[in-house]
Amino acid sequence: MNAKSFSLRNVAYAGIFSLGLVGLSGCAHMTPTQQRVVSGGAIGAAGGAALGAITGGSPAVGAAVGGVAGGAAGAVMGNH
């Protein structure tokens, strides 16, 4: 097994785990805007981590940047 497939597998597991946590976090008591921010952040983090791993960069940096961008996009979409 090479390092690239190992890191992609870890990214997939982390994304599944993160989505599970979001599902269990009690979004029922959140406003629609807050729900969009959380969803956007989770999707952005997963996408950023995957993109970071695929391009040979750091999945952690990709997740951080993607999470911030996704959360910001969710906030903007929630206000319009």
mmCIF file of the N, C-alpha and C atoms, coordinates in Angstrom:
data_MODEL
# 
_entry.id   MODEL 
# 
loop_
_atom_site.group_PDB 
_atom_site.id 
_atom_site.type_symbol 
_atom_site.label_atom_id 
_atom_site.label_alt_id 
_atom_site.label_comp_id 
_atom_site.label_asym_id 
_atom_site.label_entity_id 
_atom_site.label_seq_id 
_atom_site.pdbx_PDB_ins_code 
_atom_site.Cartn_x 
_atom_site.Cartn_y 
_atom_site.Cartn_z 
_atom_site.occupancy 
_atom_site.B_iso_or_equiv 
_atom_site.pdbx_formal_charge 
_atom_site.auth_seq_id 
_atom_site.auth_comp_id 
_atom_site.auth_asym_id 
_atom_site.auth_atom_id 
_atom_site.pdbx_PDB_model_num 
ATOM 1   N N  . MET A 1 1  ? 0.855   -1.178 0.000  1.00 0.00 ? 1  MET A N  1 
ATOM 2   C CA . MET A 1 1  ? 0.000   0.000  0.000  1.00 0.00 ? 1  MET A CA 1 
ATOM 3   C C  . MET A 1 1  ? 0.897   1.235  0.000  1.00 0.00 ? 1  MET A C  1 
ATOM 4   N N  . ASN A 1 2  ? 0.638   2.149  -0.910 1.00 0.00 ? 2  ASN A N  1 
ATOM 5   C CA . ASN A 1 2  ? 1.462   3.349  -0.955 1.00 0.00 ? 2  ASN A CA 1 
ATOM 6   C C  . ASN A 1 2  ? 0.900   4.432  -0.032 1.00 0.00 ? 2  ASN A C  1 
ATOM 7   N N  . ALA A 1 3  ? 1.693   5.463  0.167  1.00 0.00 ? 3  ALA A N  1 
ATOM 8   C CA . ALA A 1 3  ? 1.315   6.521  1.116  1.00 0.00 ? 3  ALA A CA 1 
ATOM 9   C C  . ALA A 1 3  ? 0.103   7.310  0.638  1.00 0.00 ? 3  ALA A C  1 
ATOM 10  N N  . LYS A 1 4  ? -0.045  7.467  -0.677 1.00 0.00 ? 4  LYS A N  1 
ATOM 11  C CA . LYS A 1 4  ? -1.158  8.262  -1.185 1.00 0.00 ? 4  LYS A CA 1 
ATOM 12  C C  . LYS A 1 4  ? -2.499  7.577  -0.922 1.00 0.00 ? 4  LYS A C  1 
ATOM 13  N N  . SER A 1 5  ? -2.593  6.276  -1.156 1.00 0.00 ? 5  SER A N  1 
ATOM 14  C CA . SER A 1 5  ? -3.858  5.584  -0.900 1.00 0.00 ? 5  SER A CA 1 
ATOM 15  C C  . SER A 1 5  ? -4.157  5.538  0.590  1.00 0.00 ? 5  SER A C  1 
ATOM 16  N N  . PHE A 1 6  ? -3.119  5.439  1.406  1.00 0.00 ? 6  PHE A N  1 
ATOM 17  C CA . PHE A 1 6  ? -3.320  5.445  2.853  1.00 0.00 ? 6  PHE A CA 1 
ATOM 18  C C  . PHE A 1 6  ? -3.878  6.784  3.309  1.00 0.00 ? 6  PHE A C  1 
ATOM 19  N N  . SER A 1 7  ? -3.359  7.886  2.788  1.00 0.00 ? 7  SER A N  1 
ATOM 20  C CA . SER A 1 7  ? -3.846  9.196  3.213  1.00 0.00 ? 7  SER A CA 1 
ATOM 21  C C  . SER A 1 7  ? -5.260  9.451  2.696  1.00 0.00 ? 7  SER A C  1 
ATOM 22  N N  . LEU A 1 8  ? -5.581  8.986  1.499  1.00 0.00 ? 8  LEU A N  1 
ATOM 23  C CA . LEU A 1 8  ? -6.939  9.159  0.990  1.00 0.00 ? 8  LEU A CA 1 
ATOM 24  C C  . LEU A 1 8  ? -7.938  8.360  1.818  1.00 0.00 ? 8  LEU A C  1 
ATOM 25  N N  . ARG A 1 9  ? -7.530  7.184  2.262  1.00 0.00 ? 9  ARG A N  1 
ATOM 26  C CA . ARG A 1 9  ? -8.409  6.387  3.116  1.00 0.00 ? 9  ARG A CA 1 
ATOM 27  C C  . ARG A 1 9  ? -8.649  7.113  4.440  1.00 0.00 ? 9  ARG A C  1 
ATOM 28  N N  . ASN A 1 10 ? -7.607  7.697  5.004  1.00 0.00 ? 10 ASN A N  1 
ATOM 29  C CA . ASN A 1 10 ? -7.772  8.441  6.256  1.00 0.00 ? 10 ASN A CA 1 
ATOM 30  C C  . ASN A 1 10 ? -8.677  9.649  6.070  1.00 0.00 ? 10 ASN A C  1 
ATOM 31  N N  . VAL A 1 11 ? -8.552  10.318 4.944  1.00 0.00 ? 11 VAL A N  1 
ATOM 32  C CA . VAL A 1 11 ? -9.415  11.464 4.661  1.00 0.00 ? 11 VAL A CA 1 
ATOM 33  C C  . VAL A 1 11 ? -10.866 11.014 4.561  1.00 0.00 ? 11 VAL A C  1 
ATOM 34  N N  . ALA A 1 12 ? -11.089 9.896  3.903  1.00 0.00 ? 12 ALA A N  1 
ATOM 35  C CA . ALA A 1 12 ? -12.458 9.383  3.776  1.00 0.00 ? 12 ALA A CA 1 
ATOM 36  C C  . ALA A 1 12 ? -13.032 9.034  5.144  1.00 0.00 ? 12 ALA A C  1 
ATOM 37  N N  . TYR A 1 13 ? -12.242 8.361  5.975  1.00 0.00 ? 13 TYR A N  1 
ATOM 38  C CA . TYR A 1 13 ? -12.716 8.018  7.317  1.00 0.00 ? 13 TYR A CA 1 
ATOM 39  C C  . TYR A 1 13 ? -12.993 9.271  8.146  1.00 0.00 ? 13 TYR A C  1 
ATOM 40  N N  . ALA A 1 14 ? -12.114 10.262 8.040  1.00 0.00 ? 14 ALA A N  1 
ATOM 41  C CA . ALA A 1 14 ? -12.316 11.501 8.795  1.00 0.00 ? 14 ALA A CA 1 
ATOM 42  C C  . ALA A 1 14 ? -13.572 12.224 8.327  1.00 0.00 ? 14 ALA A C  1 
ATOM 43  N N  . GLY A 1 15 ? -13.815 12.224 7.027  1.00 0.00 ? 15 GLY A N  1 
ATOM 44  C CA . GLY A 1 15 ? -15.019 12.865 6.504  1.00 0.00 ? 15 GLY A CA 1 
ATOM 45  C C  . GLY A 1 15 ? -16.287 12.175 6.965  1.00 0.00 ? 15 GLY A C  1 
ATOM 46  N N  . ILE A 1 16 ? -16.285 10.851 6.939  1.00 0.00 ? 16 ILE A N  1 
ATOM 47  C CA . ILE A 1 16 ? -17.455 10.099 7.398  1.00 0.00 ? 16 ILE A CA 1 
ATOM 48  C C  . ILE A 1 16 ? -17.687 10.341 8.882  1.00 0.00 ? 16 ILE A C  1 
ATOM 49  N N  . PHE A 1 17 ? -16.617 10.329 9.657  1.00 0.00 ? 17 PHE A N  1 
ATOM 50  C CA . PHE A 1 17 ? -16.724 10.574 11.093 1.00 0.00 ? 17 PHE A CA 1 
ATOM 51  C C  . PHE A 1 17 ? -17.251 11.980 11.361 1.00 0.00 ? 17 PHE A C  1 
ATOM 52  N N  . SER A 1 18 ? -16.745 12.964 10.612 1.00 0.00 ? 18 SER A N  1 
ATOM 53  C CA . SER A 1 18 ? -17.192 14.349 10.803 1.00 0.00 ? 18 SER A CA 1 
ATOM 54  C C  . SER A 1 18 ? -18.664 14.519 10.466 1.00 0.00 ? 18 SER A C  1 
ATOM 55  N N  . LEU A 1 19 ? -19.094 13.905 9.382  1.00 0.00 ? 19 LEU A N  1 
ATOM 56  C CA . LEU A 1 19 ? -20.508 14.000 9.019  1.00 0.00 ? 19 LEU A CA 1 
ATOM 57  C C  . LEU A 1 19 ? -21.384 13.326 10.064 1.00 0.00 ? 19 LEU A C  1 
ATOM 58  N N  . GLY A 1 20 ? -20.895 12.237 10.640 1.00 0.00 ? 20 GLY A N  1 
ATOM 59  C CA . GLY A 1 20 ? -21.639 11.583 11.716 1.00 0.00 ? 20 GLY A CA 1 
ATOM 60  C C  . GLY A 1 20 ? -21.768 12.481 12.932 1.00 0.00 ? 20 GLY A C  1 
ATOM 61  N N  . LEU A 1 21 ? -20.700 13.188 13.264 1.00 0.00 ? 21 LEU A N  1 
ATOM 62  C CA . LEU A 1 21 ? -20.755 14.109 14.399 1.00 0.00 ? 21 LEU A CA 1 
ATOM 63  C C  . LEU A 1 21 ? -21.724 15.251 14.145 1.00 0.00 ? 21 LEU A C  1 
ATOM 64  N N  . VAL A 1 22 ? -21.720 15.761 12.932 1.00 0.00 ? 22 VAL A N  1 
ATOM 65  C CA . VAL A 1 22 ? -22.659 16.833 12.596 1.00 0.00 ? 22 VAL A CA 1 
ATOM 66  C C  . VAL A 1 22 ? -24.090 16.328 12.726 1.00 0.00 ? 22 VAL A C  1 
ATOM 67  N N  . GLY A 1 23 ? -24.321 15.108 12.288 1.00 0.00 ? 23 GLY A N  1 
ATOM 68  C CA . GLY A 1 23 ? -25.656 14.532 12.384 1.00 0.00 ? 23 GLY A CA 1 
ATOM 69  C C  . GLY A 1 23 ? -26.119 14.338 13.808 1.00 0.00 ? 23 GLY A C  1 
ATOM 70  N N  . LEU A 1 24 ? -25.178 14.092 14.707 1.00 0.00 ? 24 LEU A N  1 
ATOM 71  C CA . LEU A 1 24 ? -25.524 13.866 16.106 1.00 0.00 ? 24 LEU A CA 1 
ATOM 72  C C  . LEU A 1 24 ? -25.453 15.123 16.964 1.00 0.00 ? 24 LEU A C  1 
ATOM 73  N N  . SER A 1 25 ? -25.101 16.250 16.377 1.00 0.00 ? 25 SER A N  1 
ATOM 74  C CA . SER A 1 25 ? -24.859 17.452 17.173 1.00 0.00 ? 25 SER A CA 1 
ATOM 75  C C  . SER A 1 25 ? -26.115 18.226 17.534 1.00 0.00 ? 25 SER A C  1 
ATOM 76  N N  . GLY A 1 26 ? -27.250 17.768 17.125 1.00 0.00 ? 26 GLY A N  1 
ATOM 77  C CA . GLY A 1 26 ? -28.489 18.434 17.523 1.00 0.00 ? 26 GLY A CA 1 
ATOM 78  C C  . GLY A 1 26 ? -28.804 19.656 16.693 1.00 0.00 ? 26 GLY A C  1 
ATOM 79  N N  . CYS A 1 27 ? -28.777 19.522 15.404 1.00 0.00 ? 27 CYS A N  1 
ATOM 80  C CA . CYS A 1 27 ? -29.068 20.648 14.516 1.00 0.00 ? 27 CYS A CA 1 
ATOM 81  C C  . CYS A 1 27 ? -30.532 21.082 14.569 1.00 0.00 ? 27 CYS A C  1 
ATOM 82  N N  . ALA A 1 28 ? -31.366 20.344 15.259 1.00 0.00 ? 28 ALA A N  1 
ATOM 83  C CA . ALA A 1 28 ? -32.791 20.685 15.311 1.00 0.00 ? 28 ALA A CA 1 
ATOM 84  C C  . ALA A 1 28 ? -33.034 22.016 16.010 1.00 0.00 ? 28 ALA A C  1 
ATOM 85  N N  . HIS A 1 29 ? -32.134 22.416 16.891 1.00 0.00 ? 29 HIS A N  1 
ATOM 86  C CA . HIS A 1 29 ? -32.316 23.652 17.645 1.00 0.00 ? 29 HIS A CA 1 
ATOM 87  C C  . HIS A 1 29 ? -31.524 24.813 17.051 1.00 0.00 ? 29 HIS A C  1 
ATOM 88  N N  . MET A 1 30 ? -31.064 24.642 15.829 1.00 0.00 ? 30 MET A N  1 
ATOM 89  C CA . MET A 1 30 ? -30.300 25.690 15.163 1.00 0.00 ? 30 MET A CA 1 
ATOM 90  C C  . MET A 1 30 ? -31.192 26.402 14.152 1.00 0.00 ? 30 MET A C  1 
ATOM 91  N N  . THR A 1 31 ? -30.858 27.654 13.896 1.00 0.00 ? 31 THR A N  1 
ATOM 92  C CA . THR A 1 31 ? -31.568 28.387 12.849 1.00 0.00 ? 31 THR A CA 1 
ATOM 93  C C  . THR A 1 31 ? -31.135 27.831 11.490 1.00 0.00 ? 31 THR A C  1 
ATOM 94  N N  . PRO A 1 32 ? -31.919 28.082 10.455 1.00 0.00 ? 32 PRO A N  1 
ATOM 95  C CA . PRO A 1 32 ? -31.504 27.616 9.126  1.00 0.00 ? 32 PRO A CA 1 
ATOM 96  C C  . PRO A 1 32 ? -30.137 28.162 8.699  1.00 0.00 ? 32 PRO A C  1 
ATOM 97  N N  . THR A 1 33 ? -29.830 29.400 9.056  1.00 0.00 ? 33 THR A N  1 
ATOM 98  C CA . THR A 1 33 ? -28.523 29.966 8.715  1.00 0.00 ? 33 THR A CA 1 
ATOM 99  C C  . THR A 1 33 ? -27.411 29.218 9.429  1.00 0.00 ? 33 THR A C  1 
ATOM 100 N N  . GLN A 1 34 ? -27.599 28.920 10.708 1.00 0.00 ? 34 GLN A N  1 
ATOM 101 C CA . GLN A 1 34 ? -26.594 28.170 11.452 1.00 0.00 ? 34 GLN A CA 1 
ATOM 102 C C  . GLN A 1 34 ? -26.406 26.775 10.866 1.00 0.00 ? 34 GLN A C  1 
ATOM 103 N N  . GLN A 1 35 ? -27.490 26.150 10.454 1.00 0.00 ? 35 GLN A N  1 
ATOM 104 C CA . GLN A 1 35 ? -27.395 24.829 9.840  1.00 0.00 ? 35 GLN A CA 1 
ATOM 105 C C  . GLN A 1 35 ? -26.602 24.887 8.540  1.00 0.00 ? 35 GLN A C  1 
ATOM 106 N N  . ARG A 1 36 ? -26.808 25.941 7.758  1.00 0.00 ? 36 ARG A N  1 
ATOM 107 C CA . ARG A 1 36 ? -26.066 26.081 6.503  1.00 0.00 ? 36 ARG A CA 1 
ATOM 108 C C  . ARG A 1 36 ? -24.584 26.324 6.764  1.00 0.00 ? 36 ARG A C  1 
ATOM 109 N N  . VAL A 1 37 ? -24.262 27.089 7.801  1.00 0.00 ? 37 VAL A N  1 
ATOM 110 C CA . VAL A 1 37 ? -22.860 27.335 8.139  1.00 0.00 ? 37 VAL A CA 1 
ATOM 111 C C  . VAL A 1 37 ? -22.180 26.028 8.530  1.00 0.00 ? 37 VAL A C  1 
ATOM 112 N N  . VAL A 1 38 ? -22.831 25.242 9.378  1.00 0.00 ? 38 VAL A N  1 
ATOM 113 C CA . VAL A 1 38 ? -22.250 23.968 9.814  1.00 0.00 ? 38 VAL A CA 1 
ATOM 114 C C  . VAL A 1 38 ? -22.108 23.018 8.629  1.00 0.00 ? 38 VAL A C  1 
ATOM 115 N N  . SER A 1 39 ? -23.149 22.915 7.826  1.00 0.00 ? 39 SER A N  1 
ATOM 116 C CA . SER A 1 39 ? -23.099 22.025 6.659  1.00 0.00 ? 39 SER A CA 1 
ATOM 117 C C  . SER A 1 39 ? -22.022 22.470 5.679  1.00 0.00 ? 39 SER A C  1 
ATOM 118 N N  . GLY A 1 40 ? -21.983 23.754 5.395  1.00 0.00 ? 40 GLY A N  1 
ATOM 119 C CA . GLY A 1 40 ? -20.970 24.273 4.477  1.00 0.00 ? 40 GLY A CA 1 
ATOM 120 C C  . GLY A 1 40 ? -19.564 24.055 4.995  1.00 0.00 ? 40 GLY A C  1 
ATOM 121 N N  . GLY A 1 41 ? -19.370 24.259 6.294  1.00 0.00 ? 41 GLY A N  1 
ATOM 122 C CA . GLY A 1 41 ? -18.054 24.034 6.885  1.00 0.00 ? 41 GLY A CA 1 
ATOM 123 C C  . GLY A 1 41 ? -17.628 22.582 6.814  1.00 0.00 ? 41 GLY A C  1 
ATOM 124 N N  . ALA A 1 42 ? -18.553 21.673 7.101  1.00 0.00 ? 42 ALA A N  1 
ATOM 125 C CA . ALA A 1 42 ? -18.231 20.243 7.059  1.00 0.00 ? 42 ALA A CA 1 
ATOM 126 C C  . ALA A 1 42 ? -17.926 19.788 5.634  1.00 0.00 ? 42 ALA A C  1 
ATOM 127 N N  . ILE A 1 43 ? -18.747 20.213 4.702  1.00 0.00 ? 43 ILE A N  1 
ATOM 128 C CA . ILE A 1 43 ? -18.522 19.832 3.302  1.00 0.00 ? 43 ILE A CA 1 
ATOM 129 C C  . ILE A 1 43 ? -17.229 20.452 2.784  1.00 0.00 ? 43 ILE A C  1 
ATOM 130 N N  . GLY A 1 44 ? -16.992 21.715 3.131  1.00 0.00 ? 44 GLY A N  1 
ATOM 131 C CA . GLY A 1 44 ? -15.762 22.375 2.704  1.00 0.00 ? 44 GLY A CA 1 
ATOM 132 C C  . GLY A 1 44 ? -14.522 21.733 3.295  1.00 0.00 ? 44 GLY A C  1 
ATOM 133 N N  . ALA A 1 45 ? -14.591 21.335 4.561  1.00 0.00 ? 45 ALA A N  1 
ATOM 134 C CA . ALA A 1 45 ? -13.449 20.683 5.200  1.00 0.00 ? 45 ALA A CA 1 
ATOM 135 C C  . ALA A 1 45 ? -13.154 19.338 4.551  1.00 0.00 ? 45 ALA A C  1 
ATOM 136 N N  . ALA A 1 46 ? -14.192 18.567 4.288  1.00 0.00 ? 46 ALA A N  1 
ATOM 137 C CA . ALA A 1 46 ? -13.984 17.266 3.643  1.00 0.00 ? 46 ALA A CA 1 
ATOM 138 C C  . ALA A 1 46 ? -13.416 17.439 2.234  1.00 0.00 ? 46 ALA A C  1 
ATOM 139 N N  . GLY A 1 47 ? -13.980 18.371 1.490  1.00 0.00 ? 47 GLY A N  1 
ATOM 140 C CA . GLY A 1 47 ? -13.483 18.619 0.139  1.00 0.00 ? 47 GLY A CA 1 
ATOM 141 C C  . GLY A 1 47 ? -12.069 19.167 0.132  1.00 0.00 ? 47 GLY A C  1 
ATOM 142 N N  . GLY A 1 48 ? -11.782 20.069 1.052  1.00 0.00 ? 48 GLY A N  1 
ATOM 143 C CA . GLY A 1 48 ? -10.438 20.635 1.136  1.00 0.00 ? 48 GLY A CA 1 
ATOM 144 C C  . GLY A 1 48 ? -9.400  19.606 1.532  1.00 0.00 ? 48 GLY A C  1 
ATOM 145 N N  . ALA A 1 49 ? -9.754  18.723 2.460  1.00 0.00 ? 49 ALA A N  1 
ATOM 146 C CA . ALA A 1 49 ? -8.829  17.667 2.867  1.00 0.00 ? 49 ALA A CA 1 
ATOM 147 C C  . ALA A 1 49 ? -8.569  16.707 1.713  1.00 0.00 ? 49 ALA A C  1 
ATOM 148 N N  . ALA A 1 50 ? -9.621  16.347 0.998  1.00 0.00 ? 50 ALA A N  1 
ATOM 149 C CA . ALA A 1 50 ? -9.451  15.450 -0.144 1.00 0.00 ? 50 ALA A CA 1 
ATOM 150 C C  . ALA A 1 50 ? -8.597  16.103 -1.224 1.00 0.00 ? 50 ALA A C  1 
ATOM 151 N N  . LEU A 1 51 ? -8.869  17.362 -1.519 1.00 0.00 ? 51 LEU A N  1 
ATOM 152 C CA . LEU A 1 51 ? -8.097  18.069 -2.534 1.00 0.00 ? 51 LEU A CA 1 
ATOM 153 C C  . LEU A 1 51 ? -6.636  18.210 -2.109 1.00 0.00 ? 51 LEU A C  1 
ATOM 154 N N  . GLY A 1 52 ? -6.414  18.499 -0.829 1.00 0.00 ? 52 GLY A N  1 
ATOM 155 C CA . GLY A 1 52 ? -5.047  18.589 -0.332 1.00 0.00 ? 52 GLY A CA 1 
ATOM 156 C C  . GLY A 1 52 ? -4.304  17.272 -0.458 1.00 0.00 ? 52 GLY A C  1 
ATOM 157 N N  . ALA A 1 53 ? -4.993  16.165 -0.174 1.00 0.00 ? 53 ALA A N  1 
ATOM 158 C CA . ALA A 1 53 ? -4.359  14.854 -0.279 1.00 0.00 ? 53 ALA A CA 1 
ATOM 159 C C  . ALA A 1 53 ? -4.095  14.475 -1.732 1.00 0.00 ? 53 ALA A C  1 
ATOM 160 N N  . ILE A 1 54 ? -5.028  14.785 -2.608 1.00 0.00 ? 54 ILE A N  1 
ATOM 161 C CA . ILE A 1 54 ? -4.885  14.421 -4.021 1.00 0.00 ? 54 ILE A CA 1 
ATOM 162 C C  . ILE A 1 54 ? -3.752  15.197 -4.681 1.00 0.00 ? 54 ILE A C  1 
ATOM 163 N N  . THR A 1 55 ? -3.628  16.474 -4.349 1.00 0.00 ? 55 THR A N  1 
ATOM 164 C CA . THR A 1 55 ? -2.608  17.307 -4.987 1.00 0.00 ? 55 THR A CA 1 
ATOM 165 C C  . THR A 1 55 ? -1.235  17.161 -4.352 1.00 0.00 ? 55 THR A C  1 
ATOM 166 N N  . GLY A 1 56 ? -1.131  16.364 -3.304 1.00 0.00 ? 56 GLY A N  1 
ATOM 167 C CA . GLY A 1 56 ? 0.152   16.168 -2.653 1.00 0.00 ? 56 GLY A CA 1 
ATOM 168 C C  . GLY A 1 56 ? 0.445   17.199 -1.585 1.00 0.00 ? 56 GLY A C  1 
ATOM 169 N N  . GLY A 1 57 ? -0.506  18.051 -1.300 1.00 0.00 ? 57 GLY A N  1 
ATOM 170 C CA . GLY A 1 57 ? -0.340  19.041 -0.241 1.00 0.00 ? 57 GLY A CA 1 
ATOM 171 C C  . GLY A 1 57 ? -0.740  18.468 1.103  1.00 0.00 ? 57 GLY A C  1 
ATOM 172 N N  . SER A 1 58 ? -0.992  19.326 2.032  1.00 0.00 ? 58 SER A N  1 
ATOM 173 C CA . SER A 1 58 ? -1.368  18.911 3.376  1.00 0.00 ? 58 SER A CA 1 
ATOM 174 C C  . SER A 1 58 ? -2.886  18.800 3.488  1.00 0.00 ? 58 SER A C  1 
ATOM 175 N N  . PRO A 1 59 ? -3.400  17.609 3.815  1.00 0.00 ? 59 PRO A N  1 
ATOM 176 C CA . PRO A 1 59 ? -4.844  17.479 4.013  1.00 0.00 ? 59 PRO A CA 1 
ATOM 177 C C  . PRO A 1 59 ? -5.361  18.349 5.154  1.00 0.00 ? 59 PRO A C  1 
ATOM 178 N N  . ALA A 1 60 ? -4.535  18.556 6.178  1.00 0.00 ? 60 ALA A N  1 
ATOM 179 C CA . ALA A 1 60 ? -4.964  19.374 7.313  1.00 0.00 ? 60 ALA A CA 1 
ATOM 180 C C  . ALA A 1 60 ? -5.154  20.831 6.895  1.00 0.00 ? 60 ALA A C  1 
ATOM 181 N N  . VAL A 1 61 ? -4.228  21.345 6.121  1.00 0.00 ? 61 VAL A N  1 
ATOM 182 C CA . VAL A 1 61 ? -4.355  22.726 5.638  1.00 0.00 ? 61 VAL A CA 1 
ATOM 183 C C  . VAL A 1 61 ? -5.548  22.834 4.695  1.00 0.00 ? 61 VAL A C  1 
ATOM 184 N N  . GLY A 1 62 ? -5.711  21.846 3.825  1.00 0.00 ? 62 GLY A N  1 
ATOM 185 C CA . GLY A 1 62 ? -6.858  21.839 2.922  1.00 0.00 ? 62 GLY A CA 1 
ATOM 186 C C  . GLY A 1 62 ? -8.170  21.810 3.676  1.00 0.00 ? 62 GLY A C  1 
ATOM 187 N N  . ALA A 1 63 ? -8.225  21.009 4.753  1.00 0.00 ? 63 ALA A N  1 
ATOM 188 C CA . ALA A 1 63 ? -9.443  20.933 5.558  1.00 0.00 ? 63 ALA A CA 1 
ATOM 189 C C  . ALA A 1 63 ? -9.724  22.259 6.248  1.00 0.00 ? 63 ALA A C  1 
ATOM 190 N N  . ALA A 1 64 ? -8.683  22.900 6.756  1.00 0.00 ? 64 ALA A N  1 
ATOM 191 C CA . ALA A 1 64 ? -8.872  24.180 7.440  1.00 0.00 ? 64 ALA A CA 1 
ATOM 192 C C  . ALA A 1 64 ? -9.367  25.251 6.473  1.00 0.00 ? 64 ALA A C  1 
ATOM 193 N N  . VAL A 1 65 ? -8.725  25.353 5.331  1.00 0.00 ? 65 VAL A N  1 
ATOM 194 C CA . VAL A 1 65 ? -9.127  26.357 4.345  1.00 0.00 ? 65 VAL A CA 1 
ATOM 195 C C  . VAL A 1 65 ? -10.520 26.047 3.807  1.00 0.00 ? 65 VAL A C  1 
ATOM 196 N N  . GLY A 1 66 ? -10.765 24.783 3.487  1.00 0.00 ? 66 GLY A N  1 
ATOM 197 C CA . GLY A 1 66 ? -12.077 24.391 2.976  1.00 0.00 ? 66 GLY A CA 1 
ATOM 198 C C  . GLY A 1 66 ? -13.180 24.598 3.994  1.00 0.00 ? 66 GLY A C  1 
ATOM 199 N N  . GLY A 1 67 ? -12.886 24.319 5.259  1.00 0.00 ? 67 GLY A N  1 
ATOM 200 C CA . GLY A 1 67 ? -13.879 24.519 6.310  1.00 0.00 ? 67 GLY A CA 1 
ATOM 201 C C  . GLY A 1 67 ? -14.264 25.976 6.481  1.00 0.00 ? 67 GLY A C  1 
ATOM 202 N N  . VAL A 1 68 ? -13.265 26.840 6.461  1.00 0.00 ? 68 VAL A N  1 
ATOM 203 C CA . VAL A 1 68 ? -13.541 28.277 6.582  1.00 0.00 ? 68 VAL A CA 1 
ATOM 204 C C  . VAL A 1 68 ? -14.318 28.775 5.365  1.00 0.00 ? 68 VAL A C  1 
ATOM 205 N N  . ALA A 1 69 ? -13.875 28.370 4.179  1.00 0.00 ? 69 ALA A N  1 
ATOM 206 C CA . ALA A 1 69 ? -14.568 28.809 2.961  1.00 0.00 ? 69 ALA A CA 1 
ATOM 207 C C  . ALA A 1 69 ? -15.991 28.266 2.909  1.00 0.00 ? 69 ALA A C  1 
ATOM 208 N N  . GLY A 1 70 ? -16.170 26.999 3.274  1.00 0.00 ? 70 GLY A N  1 
ATOM 209 C CA . GLY A 1 70 ? -17.505 26.414 3.267  1.00 0.00 ? 70 GLY A CA 1 
ATOM 210 C C  . GLY A 1 70 ? -18.418 27.045 4.293  1.00 0.00 ? 70 GLY A C  1 
ATOM 211 N N  . GLY A 1 71 ? -17.887 27.323 5.473  1.00 0.00 ? 71 GLY A N  1 
ATOM 212 C CA . GLY A 1 71 ? -18.687 27.991 6.501  1.00 0.00 ? 71 GLY A CA 1 
ATOM 213 C C  . GLY A 1 71 ? -19.094 29.391 6.079  1.00 0.00 ? 71 GLY A C  1 
ATOM 214 N N  . ALA A 1 72 ? -18.160 30.106 5.459  1.00 0.00 ? 72 ALA A N  1 
ATOM 215 C CA . ALA A 1 72 ? -18.478 31.453 4.976  1.00 0.00 ? 72 ALA A CA 1 
ATOM 216 C C  . ALA A 1 72 ? -19.525 31.401 3.868  1.00 0.00 ? 72 ALA A C  1 
ATOM 217 N N  . ALA A 1 73 ? -19.389 30.437 2.972  1.00 0.00 ? 73 ALA A N  1 
ATOM 218 C CA . ALA A 1 73 ? -20.378 30.296 1.897  1.00 0.00 ? 73 ALA A CA 1 
ATOM 219 C C  . ALA A 1 73 ? -21.746 29.950 2.471  1.00 0.00 ? 73 ALA A C  1 
ATOM 220 N N  . GLY A 1 74 ? -21.775 29.088 3.479  1.00 0.00 ? 74 GLY A N  1 
ATOM 221 C CA . GLY A 1 74 ? -23.042 28.747 4.117  1.00 0.00 ? 74 GLY A CA 1 
ATOM 222 C C  . GLY A 1 74 ? -23.684 29.946 4.791  1.00 0.00 ? 74 GLY A C  1 
ATOM 223 N N  . ALA A 1 75 ? -22.862 30.793 5.397  1.00 0.00 ? 75 ALA A N  1 
ATOM 224 C CA . ALA A 1 75 ? -23.389 31.993 6.050  1.00 0.00 ? 75 ALA A CA 1 
ATOM 225 C C  . ALA A 1 75 ? -23.961 32.963 5.023  1.00 0.00 ? 75 ALA A C  1 
ATOM 226 N N  . VAL A 1 76 ? -23.257 33.132 3.914  1.00 0.00 ? 76 VAL A N  1 
ATOM 227 C CA . VAL A 1 76 ? -23.729 34.039 2.871  1.00 0.00 ? 76 VAL A CA 1 
ATOM 228 C C  . VAL A 1 76 ? -25.016 33.507 2.253  1.00 0.00 ? 76 VAL A C  1 
ATOM 229 N N  . MET A 1 77 ? -25.061 32.210 1.975  1.00 0.00 ? 77 MET A N  1 
ATOM 230 C CA . MET A 1 77 ? -26.265 31.616 1.382  1.00 0.00 ? 77 MET A CA 1 
ATOM 231 C C  . MET A 1 77 ? -27.436 31.681 2.357  1.00 0.00 ? 77 MET A C  1 
ATOM 232 N N  . GLY A 1 78 ? -27.154 31.604 3.644  1.00 0.00 ? 78 GLY A N  1 
ATOM 233 C CA . GLY A 1 78 ? -28.214 31.672 4.638  1.00 0.00 ? 78 GLY A CA 1 
ATOM 234 C C  . GLY A 1 78 ? -28.821 33.054 4.775  1.00 0.00 ? 78 GLY A C  1 
ATOM 235 N N  . ASN A 1 79 ? -28.081 34.076 4.387  1.00 0.00 ? 79 ASN A N  1 
ATOM 236 C CA . ASN A 1 79 ? -28.575 35.445 4.503  1.00 0.00 ? 79 ASN A CA 1 
ATOM 237 C C  . ASN A 1 79 ? -29.276 35.931 3.246  1.00 0.00 ? 79 ASN A C  1 
ATOM 238 N N  . HIS A 1 80 ? -29.299 35.131 2.197  1.00 0.00 ? 80 HIS A N  1 
ATOM 239 C CA . HIS A 1 80 ? -29.929 35.566 0.938  1.00 0.00 ? 80 HIS A CA 1 
ATOM 240 C C  . HIS A 1 80 ? -31.061 34.671 0.570  1.00 0.00 ? 80 HIS A C  1 
# 
